[in-house]
Structure formats: structure tokens, C-alpha cells
Amino acid sequence: MRRVSLIDIFTHPIAQKYLTRSGVSHAITVAQYAVQLANKYDVNPDLAAKAGLLHDIGHYEWYTDGEWDYDAYVKNDIHAIKGAERAHKLLIRLGEDRKYAKEIALAILLHTDSYLPENSMKKNTLQQIVRQADEMDEEPFGKHHYRKMKYEDAFKQIERLDYTIEQNMSEYRQSV
């Protein structure tokens, strides 16, 4: 049994604040892709979904003279660092297993290497899954962060994803 569901995370005010800033539609899509990839590579789908959902909660809105400044974002971004800390704190606050909260936070930290020297780290499979799921939903100039989704639609998709994870967890447990 999972201690913390995606609905628990999604409905928390802290998650709502940062998911809204970084793009709810993108976060949910990445979580969905992460579950698919987790099933393919025999990784815990619950951890993959949570890391996928929360992977961008460290984003800061980069504006210059009231306009989105993609170049400033690319040059100065450390969202993965801030997001890993925020996600870890949120997950612990919600009652997530500490070991899992750390794994999820590390996957968020390493889902991009925009702030690291190129090829400087070896990533585990969960970390690679979150990065790949994020890249699968990427749009030029960060536009994937600005797709809109109604709260009710997002809630339904999260509920469906929670159900899918519950089904997949029994298969995952049998395989490990």
C-alpha cells in the first residue's frame, strides 16, 4: 500500500502553488510517461510518477521587461536544485517513506543537467526515466510549461493515474 497518493500531492497547497507556476499539464503528462517507462524498465511506477509530477516545482518565472526571457532562464536556471528540496520537504510532510522521498528528490535533482558539467554524473534508471519522460513532452522555448488545463480535468487525470499505479504496483512487487 502506498503511503502517499498522487491526489494527496496534487491537492496540497504547496504543490498547487508550484505546479501551477511550472505547468500542471506538463507535470501530469511527464508523470504519465514516467509510469509507462517505469513499467518498461521494471522500476517502481509510484516513485516514477511522483518524480515526474514534481520534477519542475523548482521553476522560477524568468521575465525581462514583462516578457518571458528564455535565454535568461537557460543561462541562470537551477530549478532542479530548488525542486528537489521542495519535493523532498513536501513528501516528508505528507508522510512519504523517507527512503522513497530521497529517491524521488534525487530523480528530480538529476532530471536535467543544465547546471552540471556535461556527462559528469552516472544516473540510475529512475533518474533516467524522469529525464526521458520530461524530454518526451518538451516544446521549443519552454512552451510546454504554459499549456493550460482545467483543475477538474487535471484532478481526473491524476485519479486515473493513481488507479493505474495501484494496478501496476502489484505487478512490480511480483517482479522484484
Number of C-alpha atoms within 10 A of each C-alpha: 7 12 10 16 21 24 16 13 20 22 12 13 10 15 20 16 13 19 24 18 17 25 20 27 24 25 27 24 19 31 29 25 22 32 27 20 22 24 18 11 13 16 21 20 26 27 23 32 32 31 31 32 30 32 32 30 28 24 21 15 13 16 12 10 6 7 8 14 14 18 11 12 18 14 10 12 19 19 22 25 20 17 22 28 18 18 29 22 15 18 22 16 9 15 11 18 13 12 10 16 22 19 18 27 28 23 29 33 24 24 26 21 15 15 15 11 8 8 8 8 10 9 15 11 16 28 23 18 28 32 23 19 24 24 14 13 15 15 10 7 13 13 12 18 21 14 11 13 14 9 13 9 11 17 17 12 17 24 16 15 21 18 14 15 26 17 11 18 19 11 14 18 10 7 9 8
